[in-house]
Amino acid sequence: MTLLNKPIEVAAYLDSAGIIKPLRFKDLNEDGSTTLFQIKRSIRRDKEKLGEDNYIYTFTCEVIVEGKIVLCDLKYNVQTKEWILFRM
């Protein structure tokens, strides 16, 4: 997996227990176009404490890229509400 660490737009929902579930994300390419990635399956969710009231959730997901299943890590900062494509 390649380290990318770039901001992305994510469509997600909260289940009845309040757990975040990412569905798909948009990545901005170097030429200005966007690529939409559908999340096939969320494999793992980890919670990291950065400060007293600041947490980051890391989601390991399977996405389909050019017909192949690829793993990626998405990070969500609870305090800043920012999503990061950490690696793919």
C-alpha positions as CSV (number, residue, x, y, z in Angstrom):
1,M,0.0,0.0,0.0
2,T,1.2,3.5,-0.9
3,L,1.2,6.2,1.6
4,L,-1.0,9.1,0.2
5,N,-2.2,11.1,3.2
6,K,-4.5,13.4,1.2
7,P,-7.9,14.9,2.0
8,I,-11.0,13.3,0.4
9,E,-14.8,13.7,0.4
10,V,-16.6,10.7,2.0
11,A,-20.2,9.6,2.0
12,A,-20.9,7.8,5.2
13,Y,-23.8,7.0,7.5
14,L,-24.3,6.4,11.2
15,D,-26.0,3.2,12.3
16,S,-28.5,3.0,15.1
17,A,-25.6,2.6,17.6
18,G,-23.9,5.8,16.3
19,I,-21.1,4.0,14.5
20,I,-19.7,5.6,11.4
21,K,-19.9,3.5,8.2
22,P,-18.1,4.9,5.1
23,L,-19.9,4.0,1.8
24,R,-17.8,5.7,-0.9
25,F,-15.3,8.4,-1.4
26,K,-14.2,10.9,-4.0
27,D,-10.5,11.5,-4.8
28,L,-9.3,14.6,-6.7
29,N,-6.8,13.7,-9.4
30,E,-3.7,15.7,-10.4
31,D,-5.5,16.8,-13.6
32,G,-8.5,18.2,-11.7
33,S,-10.9,15.4,-12.4
34,T,-12.4,13.3,-9.6
35,T,-12.6,9.5,-9.2
36,L,-15.4,7.9,-7.2
37,F,-14.5,4.8,-5.2
38,Q,-17.2,2.5,-3.9
39,I,-16.3,0.8,-0.6
40,K,-17.1,-2.9,-1.0
41,R,-16.5,-3.9,2.6
42,S,-15.2,-2.3,5.8
43,I,-12.8,-4.7,7.4
44,R,-11.7,-2.9,10.5
45,R,-12.3,0.2,12.6
46,D,-9.7,1.5,15.1
47,K,-10.0,4.5,17.4
48,E,-6.8,6.5,18.3
49,K,-6.7,9.1,21.0
50,L,-4.8,12.2,20.0
51,G,-5.6,14.5,22.9
52,E,-8.1,14.9,25.7
53,D,-11.1,15.2,23.5
54,N,-9.6,14.5,20.1
55,Y,-9.9,11.1,18.4
56,I,-9.1,9.7,15.0
57,Y,-10.9,6.7,13.5
58,T,-9.0,4.5,11.0
59,F,-11.1,2.4,8.7
60,T,-9.5,-0.4,6.7
61,C,-11.7,-1.0,3.6
62,E,-11.9,-3.0,0.4
63,V,-12.5,-0.9,-2.7
64,I,-12.7,-1.9,-6.3
65,V,-10.1,-0.3,-8.6
66,E,-10.0,-1.2,-12.3
67,G,-11.8,-4.5,-11.5
68,K,-9.5,-5.5,-8.7
69,I,-10.1,-5.4,-4.9
70,V,-7.6,-3.1,-3.2
71,L,-7.2,-2.3,0.5
72,C,-7.2,1.3,1.7
73,D,-7.0,3.1,5.0
74,L,-9.3,6.1,5.6
75,K,-8.9,8.3,8.6
76,Y,-11.6,10.5,10.2
77,N,-10.7,13.2,12.7
78,V,-13.6,13.7,15.0
79,Q,-12.7,17.2,16.1
80,T,-12.0,18.7,12.6
81,K,-14.5,16.5,10.8
82,E,-11.8,15.8,8.1
83,W,-11.4,12.6,6.1
84,I,-7.9,11.5,4.9
85,L,-7.1,8.8,2.4
86,F,-4.1,7.6,4.3
87,R,-2.9,4.8,2.1
88,M,-4.0,2.7,-0.8
